[in-house]
């Protein structure tokens, strides 16, 4: 059977080990070709090919349910559940999603873009099954990186106290999340992997035996088996932890040995209560370049499969916001030992790997534990440290309670830096940074700002670090800057709550926030070609708003447009509308931003075009407003 013939995972039933190995090879081949062409997550999926095939051969996927943590590792799952022929559309508009989506396939039982959720979701399904008298298997596959998240540990704690609830947890242990794992649990796993018995067998006995005449070579296979057995004995100490928590522990199992995996899963399915199968895999398995650089090849933009190098850009690009952030923070930290960069398993994505490399003592990675990161930063702030919590906008949502209770209520000077704010592209709804303006601006004591370009990001970084009166947050987009000149040092902080006028005009007031400031200027130029002159404000701050600047201009000009790359409900435009209404300035307001809908995976440009957020589309919309409605200062207010 060829992989292309698989439309249902139950077709794996009855296949021989040799046939499964052939399909495994075909999965890796298709996986590599697709990601090399269009980009995507590479290492995680390559590491779980055999795990997926073995698990699915032991299940009835018409009834049984498998929940994959995150979805990074679910590309093989997609390839054997009817999406082979569309897989070339991976992460493209209207194509196969990079994560699991319940609406995409009946075999995607639970969507996930944030880590550490699979055990909770699986336990919920198992409890619902038992409550309704049904009988099917539930399997939660979780990586050792995701196991560092508190939610996963909470779920294990709960499941372990339900001895009659049948649930299989598969721990995919590849020693990595996106970057190498941190924390006591991963250190314990590593301690067992590198224990003295394993090293003794590897380094000493092998050296001694191979020199014995007529014996050394013949004993080589036996030594390999002995070494593997000792390794399992050492690592099995990990099982004691899970056994104490109420799980039946099986493992560790070679994650690339199909025969052993199938036998193990069949054994695990016989247990009546919660079981944890510990599977050791290699991230990037089957592609030597990815195996050697497991951080760099966690995910890739399109690349040359033969060399592993990214496809060259047609023209040089300005540095990314993340790189400018990392470089600037590192230079600031060099002169201020109280500055500590904190992230949650995303050093490379946020640019904090630059700080880590140069000033490791001023860098902390807490693992996939955003809640802990925020409260830990609050504790550090209590003692005079300047914590810079650098987390993607979408992931900071996971620590919302801690932002409110542990930081804002106590008015502690924690600096939140939200990378990937706004539309992020191919990763889809779970990763879009749509909501941070709305979810932060409503909290007392919080200051919220966004730079118009990478140079202003540098000034906002020093602004946030020097702001000691309470919490402050900065949002900035994914991708490259505008290519404006950068300063090597000597950044001046911005006055809190003060915007700037970039362009003067009498007909319309455009107020841009963050990444929508440059588009505001482009819109103004298009309007000018039609005889409509705009004043353009770079708001800089969503909270506090510069109403000393905005209010008189709004009243004088009589027509206001707000532009933001965030959700409209409760967003920046809402803040402006509320502030004007509170001052009895009743002028027409048009809010441009992301409507109350989920934004699916596509390129950022495609998403913006679909949402009407390109500069020509915005200008066209405003021209229609001018042709249909004269400015007014009456009590009517148009919001939309």
Number of C-alpha atoms within 10 A of each C-alpha: 12 11 19 16 12 18 16 15 22 17 16 20 14 11 12 12 14 11 14 22 18 14 22 23 16 16 25 22 14 19 22 22 17 18 22 22 17 16 20 24 23 29 29 30 24 29 27 28 27 26 25 23 23 27 19 22 20 20 23 14 19 12 11 15 22 23 27 30 28 23 26 22 28 24 31 25 24 23 23 24 20 19 22 21 12 12 20 18 17 24 24 22 17 11 15 20 24 23 30 27 18 13 11 15 13 13 23 22 20 22 21 22 21 18 24 29 26 28 30 20 22 27 25 14 21 24 17 12 17 14 9 9 9 10 12 17 20 24 27 22 26 25 25 23 27 28 27 24 21 18 20 20 16 14 19 22 15 15 27 22 14 16 15 13 18 24 29 28 25 23 22 29 24 22 21 22 25 23 20 14 24 20 13 10 16 20 13 14 19 14 14 20 19 15 16 14 16 21 15 14 18 17 11 10 13 17 12 10 16 16 11 11 8 9 11 15 14 11 14 14 10 11 19 14 11 15 20 16 13 19 22 18 18 20 23 19 13 20 19 14 13 18 15 11 15 21 26 21 21 20 19 22 18 19 23 21 15 23 15 13 24 20 13 21 21 15 12 21 19 10 14 14 20 24 27 24 23 25 23 21 24 22 29 25 22 18 19 11 18 22 19 13 13 25 18 16 22 23 18 18 16 19 19 13 16 8 8 16 14 14 13 10 7 6 6 7 12 14 16 18 25 23 21 20 25 22 19 25 23 26 15 19 21 15 9 14 13 16 20 23 29 27 27 25 26 21 23 18 19 24 23 25 22 20 25 20 11 14 17 13 12 19 24 21 20 21 26 28 23 25 22 17 25 30 19 18 25 26 17 18 22 15 8 13 18 26 27 26 24 27 25 26 26 22 24 24 19 14 16 16 14 21 24 17 12 18 24 21 16 15 19 23 29 32 30 26 28 24 27 26 27 28 27 25 24 23 21 22 20 19 23 24 28 27 21 22 30 19 13 23 21 13 14 13 22 25 25 24 28 27 25 23 21 25 20 18 24 26 18 24 25 18 21 27 22 14 19 17 13 19 25 27 26 27 23 26 26 21 17 16 21 16 13 12 8 14 11 10 10 10 18 12 17 17 11 20 18 18 22 14 14 12 16 14 15 14 20 25 28 28 29 26 27 27 22 26 26 18 20 30 22 17 22 25 18 20 21 14 9 9 10 17 19 25 22 25 24 24 30 28 23 25 25 18 22 18 18 11 15 21 15 13 18 24 17 14 19 22 26 26 23 26 25 26 25 27 24 24 16 17 25 30 29 18 22 23 23 14 16 20 14 10 11 11 20 21 24 22 23 21 23 25 25 24 15 9 10 13 21 21 28 23 18 16 14 16 20 20 14 13 16 17 22 19 21 16 16 20 20 15 14 18 16 10 13 15 8 9 10 10 16 14 15 11 12 11 17 13 13 12
